Amino acid sequence: MKESAKAALSYIRSRKDDLKISKEFWKNSDVHIHFPEGAIPKDGPSAGITIAVAVVSALTGRKVNRSIAMTGEITLRGKVLAIGGLNEKILAAQRFGIKKALVPKENENDIKELPPELKKGIKIIQVSHMDDVLKQAFVA
């Protein structure tokens, strides 16, 4: 998770102009990312794109579309990498009434193999870069 947060911040710094974020935001803003343990342990990189979206939202004031679920590892340059456990993640999204899920393009074969009942009522959008994610993630 720490590595995902660091990658998200590095990507945001590299795209600060395009995202209309102050070029020295890290000097004037304290970014603290906290995932309380609670009863559910969290590990792995699959929250990378979600962390990046949350930080961009916090720094720009743009609202995130609450009806979208997303999963994907992020690289320093914003590439979205494959994740594991896609069936479980789509099932959880479906249970919460999510109608749209952003999923790494690299998981294309996993998407094809999803049982039809998991695809029912949810639009799966394949993303390969954070630019794709950001276009989908915010309220228009």
Phi, psi and omega per residue, in radians:
M1 nan -0.701 3.136
K2 -1.056 -0.768 -3.130
E3 -1.106 -0.667 3.107
S4 -1.099 -0.740 3.126
A5 -1.144 -0.731 3.118
K6 -1.119 -0.739 3.119
A7 -1.111 -0.723 3.125
A8 -1.074 -0.809 3.135
L9 -1.124 -0.683 3.103
S10 -1.115 -0.754 3.093
Y11 -1.053 -0.800 -3.111
I12 -1.090 -0.749 3.091
R13 -1.038 -0.705 -3.103
S14 -1.238 -0.367 -3.095
R15 -2.002 0.288 -3.019
K16 -0.962 -0.672 -3.134
D17 -1.162 -0.838 3.123
D18 -1.078 -0.580 -3.110
L19 -1.515 -0.040 -3.132
K20 1.042 0.829 3.104
I21 -1.966 2.413 3.107
S22 -0.858 2.362 -3.074
K23 -1.148 -0.300 3.111
E24 -2.075 0.647 -3.079
F25 -0.995 -0.592 -3.090
W26 -1.244 -0.261 3.074
K27 -1.438 -0.528 -3.077
N28 -1.854 -0.177 -3.096
S29 -2.162 2.429 3.062
D30 -1.798 1.970 -3.136
V31 -1.732 2.007 3.115
H32 -2.112 2.122 -3.135
I33 -1.928 2.125 -3.037
H34 -2.291 2.231 3.070
F35 -2.106 1.673 -3.125
P36 -1.046 2.434 -3.109
E37 -1.098 -0.902 -3.100
G38 0.936 -2.541 -3.120
A39 -1.604 -0.095 -3.065
I40 -2.060 1.942 3.101
P41 -1.183 2.567 -3.133
K42 -2.190 2.227 3.064
D43 -2.684 3.045 3.134
G44 1.481 2.906 -3.010
P45 -1.643 0.074 -2.964
S46 -1.257 -0.096 3.078
A47 -1.622 0.086 -3.057
G48 -0.934 -0.845 -3.106
I49 -1.223 -0.557 3.123
T50 -1.189 -0.729 3.086
I51 -1.064 -0.806 -3.131
A52 -1.052 -0.770 3.126
V53 -1.088 -0.762 -3.130
A54 -1.086 -0.736 -3.135
V55 -1.213 -0.744 3.081
V56 -1.036 -0.751 3.108
S57 -1.041 -0.804 -3.121
A58 -1.111 -0.661 -3.086
L59 -1.423 -0.390 -3.090
T60 -1.913 -0.292 -3.080
G61 1.401 0.078 3.098
R62 -1.307 2.437 -3.115
K63 -1.539 2.389 3.118
V64 -1.465 2.404 3.069
N65 -1.145 2.013 -3.065
R66 -1.297 -0.135 -3.118
S67 -1.713 0.234 3.138
I68 -1.988 2.368 2.962
A69 -1.820 2.675 3.122
M70 -2.618 2.609 3.083
T71 -2.646 2.485 3.110
G72 2.816 2.482 3.038
E73 -1.389 2.555 3.134
I74 -2.060 2.455 3.032
T75 -1.654 2.999 3.123
L76 -1.031 -0.464 -3.128
R77 -1.717 0.082 3.062
G78 1.628 0.074 3.081
K79 -1.219 2.454 3.122
V80 -1.732 2.158 -3.091
L81 -1.843 2.814 -3.102
A82 -1.051 2.727 3.107
I83 -2.261 2.936 3.060
G84 -1.823 2.958 3.039
G85 1.204 0.565 -3.081
L86 -1.052 -0.748 3.135
N87 -0.944 -0.853 -3.102
E88 -1.131 -0.653 -3.119
K89 -1.228 -0.705 3.101
I90 -1.190 -0.694 3.093
L91 -1.053 -0.773 3.127
A92 -1.103 -0.755 3.119
A93 -1.064 -0.777 3.140
Q94 -1.072 -0.734 3.140
R95 -1.100 -0.515 3.136
F96 -1.601 0.136 3.069
G97 1.368 0.321 3.116
I98 -1.223 2.363 -3.104
K99 -1.797 -0.239 -3.100
K100 -2.467 2.333 3.122
A101 -2.253 2.276 3.054
L102 -1.624 2.163 -3.021
V103 -2.328 2.487 3.131
P104 -0.995 2.383 3.064
K105 -1.005 -0.576 3.135
E106 -1.093 -0.253 3.084
N107 -1.635 0.320 -3.070
E108 -0.930 -0.763 3.133
N109 -1.143 -0.651 3.099
D110 -1.138 -0.652 3.126
I111 -1.108 -0.758 3.136
K112 -1.086 -0.556 -3.088
E113 -1.540 -0.034 3.105
L114 -1.082 2.420 3.077
P115 -1.066 2.507 -3.111
P116 -0.931 -0.626 -3.122
E117 -1.157 -0.429 3.081
L118 -1.340 -0.467 -3.130
K119 -1.469 -0.237 -3.070
K120 -1.184 2.179 3.054
G121 1.394 0.081 -3.141
I122 -2.326 2.252 3.114
K123 -1.602 2.122 -3.140
I124 -1.722 2.079 -3.135
I125 -1.894 2.160 -3.131
Q126 -1.509 2.312 -3.132
V127 -2.199 2.518 3.134
S128 -2.085 -0.202 -3.118
H129 -2.576 2.693 3.122
M130 -1.029 -0.495 3.076
D131 -1.009 -0.731 3.105
D132 -1.111 -0.737 -3.123
V133 -1.092 -0.858 -3.078
L134 -1.118 -0.561 3.088
K135 -1.122 -0.545 -3.087
Q136 -1.600 -0.515 -2.868
A137 -1.351 -0.505 -2.994
F138 -1.694 2.653 3.070
V139 -1.175 2.353 -3.097
A140 -1.172 nan nan
